Amino acid sequence: MEMVNLKLYLENRCIIAENERLRERASALRRENLALLQDLSKTPAVPEAGAGAGAA
């Protein structure tokens, strides 16, 4: 029984460590996404093809 508990404990520790790594990665991706959205909002809009003054 103690071996089973030890095995489950070690597996749980690995899962917790992986979870922490994934949280950090998700946080970094969110920061990157917010920065890219901010950059995108600073760029002027590009008119669609055919929507210019000469399209009549």
Backbone torsions as a table, in degrees:
resi	resn	phi	psi	omega
1	MET	NA	-39.2	-179.8
2	GLU	-64.6	-35.3	178.7
3	MET	-66.3	-38.9	178.3
4	VAL	-63.9	-44.6	178.7
5	ASN	-62.0	-42.2	179.2
6	LEU	-63.2	-44.3	179.3
7	LYS	-61.3	-45.5	179.3
8	LEU	-65.3	-38.9	178.1
9	TYR	-61.5	-46.9	-179.5
10	LEU	-65.8	-39.2	177.2
11	GLU	-63.5	-41.2	178.8
12	ASN	-62.7	-42.0	178.7
13	ARG	-61.9	-40.4	177.9
14	CYS	-63.5	-42.0	179.4
15	ILE	-64.4	-42.3	178.8
16	ILE	-62.7	-42.8	179.3
17	ALA	-64.7	-42.8	178.4
18	GLU	-64.6	-40.4	178.0
19	ASN	-58.9	-43.6	179.2
20	GLU	-63.3	-42.8	177.0
21	ARG	-61.0	-42.1	-179.9
22	LEU	-67.1	-37.5	176.8
23	ARG	-62.3	-43.7	179.1
24	GLU	-63.9	-40.9	178.8
25	ARG	-65.2	-42.8	178.6
26	ALA	-63.0	-40.2	178.5
27	SER	-64.2	-42.6	178.2
28	ALA	-64.4	-41.3	178.9
29	LEU	-66.0	-37.2	178.0
30	ARG	-64.8	-43.4	178.1
31	ARG	-61.8	-42.5	179.0
32	GLU	-63.5	-42.8	179.4
33	ASN	-61.7	-44.0	178.9
34	LEU	-63.9	-39.6	178.3
35	ALA	-65.1	-41.9	179.0
36	LEU	-66.0	-39.6	177.5
37	LEU	-64.4	-38.0	178.1
38	GLN	-65.2	-43.6	176.5
39	ASP	-61.8	-41.3	-179.0
40	LEU	-64.2	-37.7	-179.2
41	SER	-70.9	-18.8	178.5
42	LYS	-83.5	-20.2	-176.5
43	THR	-81.7	139.6	178.5
44	PRO	-67.2	149.4	180.0
45	ALA	-69.4	141.4	178.1
46	VAL	-96.6	124.8	-179.7
47	PRO	-65.9	148.7	179.4
48	GLU	-71.4	153.2	178.4
49	ALA	-63.7	134.1	179.3
50	GLY	86.5	-5.1	-178.6
51	ALA	-97.9	6.3	-177.7
52	GLY	-78.2	-174.5	-177.0
53	ALA	-68.4	-27.9	-176.3
54	GLY	-86.1	4.8	-177.0
55	ALA	-94.6	82.9	179.1
56	ALA	-139.8	NA	NA
